[in-house]
Amino acid sequence: MRRHEQKKEVLMRLKRIEGQLRGIQKMVEQNTPCSDVLTQMAAATAGMKRAGMVMVQTYMEECINTTREEPVARREEVMKDFQKALSRYIDWA
């Protein structure tokens, strides 16, 4: 149930961000002052970060829950994959 809610939340955020990006494109086309464009870009970036954090949380929960009964070697492999993904996200964020 929790995963379904998280998926809905991420999709909702991404749709909102998509609308913000279309709005930013129009602002640039209409020569809107840079300060206004940058404000909207900051809002879209913050939305991406929030959506990313939901994804990180979901991935972390899956890594812990799905490998609880697995052999140690498998748990370590899954955690390495999680750490790589988290590192890529942090570098971006």
Protein Blocks (a to p, Z undefined) as FASTA:
>chain_A
ZZmmmmmmmmmmmmmmmmmmmmmmmmmmnopafklmmmmmmmmmmmmmmmmmmmmmmmmm
mmmmmmmmpcfklmmmmmmmmmmmmmmmmmmZZ
